[in-house]
Amino acid sequence: MNYRAVLSAAIQTAGLYAAALIIPVAGQILALFAPVPLIVVFVRTGRPEGAAALFASVLLSGLLGGWRAAAVFFFSFGLMALGTAEGMRRNMKPERTVLLGGLLPMAVIALLLFFYFIRAGKNPITEVEVYLRGSIAEAAKFYTSMGMTEMAAYVNAVSDAFIHYLVRLIPGITLATSVMQAACCYGLARAVIVRKPEAAPVLNRQPFASWHAPDAWVWGLIAALALIVVPQETARLAGWNFAIILAVVYLAQGAAIVEHYLLKAHLKPFTRGLILALILAMPSIVFVIALGIVDVWADVRKVRGPFSQA
């Protein structure tokens, strides 16, 4: 066993995860990439080393933040790293690898919560609504005690209708966020791994700039949009949840198109990354999603071929 790789990956992973507890805002962003060192060691050195690095990371997280921090790490970042790495080792297509990495932790967490609420005899929707209302009340009380009356009034203005719909859109928002995080971790880990191609000969070599989702997936988006206009609230909410998830897919496809043209402009990787980050951080993100959807029919990059098949 490559103990050096195991120790290095565990320290890097635990360090990134601990950054969320130490550094405000920036640390939380860094923590999102905690699965990357684990993915790299899983793919480069093998499953035994990857499993050992994952166990060591959980142990270090527990020593730094307690057993709750260790549990959160394992069931979120640890399982994400495991799913993504396994997809890469099996040479699965990028979209399937990302979905495996993003959905595996959510499926396990949902299963655990399901059994918890069944045993407790509680309605999860009601419990989340009560928790959110309590958090809003506590925030308003805090701002009032600090003399920030305008901020307290702004927090108190959050309506029951907003909470009602927010809670029911949590599945789509949570899944979309997890898949987006898995996609970012996959891309960064892949960029590290391909620097030594001999270390991962089975890795899928398709560049991001030529990637697109299977064309048949657009029918899922069309069905989701159709559900949104149905009068029944349950159907509308289901449509919104599916639309949120698929919006992330076509955001990635639109970003790949932008990357394609940035490459044609012969820009450096740092410059391309900065431009992409700026585009995705502004309202232009809507245009990127639309571009990804239009590409299903327009084939802007003329890349339809073997990868277009589901």
Secondary structure as the mmCIF struct_conf table of DSSP 4:
data_model
#
loop_
_struct_conf.conf_type_id
_struct_conf.id
_struct_conf.beg_label_comp_id
_struct_conf.beg_label_asym_id
_struct_conf.beg_label_seq_id
_struct_conf.end_label_comp_id
_struct_conf.end_label_asym_id
_struct_conf.end_label_seq_id
HELX_RH_AL_P HELX_RH_AL_P1 TYR A 3 ILE A 22
BEND BEND1 ILE A 23 VAL A 25
HELX_RH_AL_P HELX_RH_AL_P2 ALA A 26 ALA A 31
TURN_TY1_P TURN_TY1_P1 LEU A 32 ALA A 34
HELX_RH_AL_P HELX_RH_AL_P3 PRO A 35 THR A 45
HELX_RH_AL_P HELX_RH_AL_P4 ARG A 47 GLY A 65
HELX_RH_AL_P HELX_RH_AL_P5 TRP A 67 PHE A 73
HELX_RH_PI_P HELX_RH_PI_P1 PHE A 74 GLY A 78
HELX_RH_AL_P HELX_RH_AL_P6 LEU A 79 ARG A 89
TURN_TY1_P TURN_TY1_P2 ARG A 90 ASN A 91
HELX_RH_AL_P HELX_RH_AL_P7 PRO A 94 ALA A 120
TURN_TY1_P TURN_TY1_P3 GLY A 121 GLY A 121
HELX_RH_AL_P HELX_RH_AL_P8 PRO A 124 SER A 145
TURN_TY1_P TURN_TY1_P4 MET A 146 GLY A 147
HELX_RH_AL_P HELX_RH_AL_P9 THR A 149 ASN A 156
TURN_TY1_P TURN_TY1_P5 ALA A 157 ALA A 157
HELX_RH_AL_P HELX_RH_AL_P10 ASP A 160 ILE A 193
TURN_TY1_P TURN_TY1_P6 VAL A 194 ARG A 195
BEND BEND2 LYS A 196 LYS A 196
HELX_RH_3T_P HELX_RH_3T_P1 PRO A 197 ALA A 199
TURN_TY1_P TURN_TY1_P7 PRO A 201 VAL A 202
BEND BEND3 LEU A 203 LEU A 203
HELX_RH_3T_P HELX_RH_3T_P2 PHE A 208 SER A 210
HELX_RH_3T_P HELX_RH_3T_P3 ASP A 215 TRP A 217
HELX_RH_AL_P HELX_RH_AL_P11 VAL A 218 ILE A 228
TURN_TY1_P TURN_TY1_P8 VAL A 229 VAL A 229
BEND BEND4 VAL A 230 GLN A 232
HELX_RH_AL_P HELX_RH_AL_P12 GLU A 233 LYS A 264
TURN_TY1_P TURN_TY1_P9 ALA A 265 HIS A 266
HELX_RH_AL_P HELX_RH_AL_P13 PRO A 269 ALA A 281
BEND BEND5 MET A 282 MET A 282
TURN_TY1_P TURN_TY1_P10 PRO A 283 SER A 284
HELX_RH_AL_P HELX_RH_AL_P14 ILE A 285 ALA A 298
TURN_TY1_P TURN_TY1_P11 VAL A 300 ARG A 301
BEND BEND6 GLY A 305 GLY A 305
HELX_RH_3T_P HELX_RH_3T_P4 PRO A 306 SER A 308
#
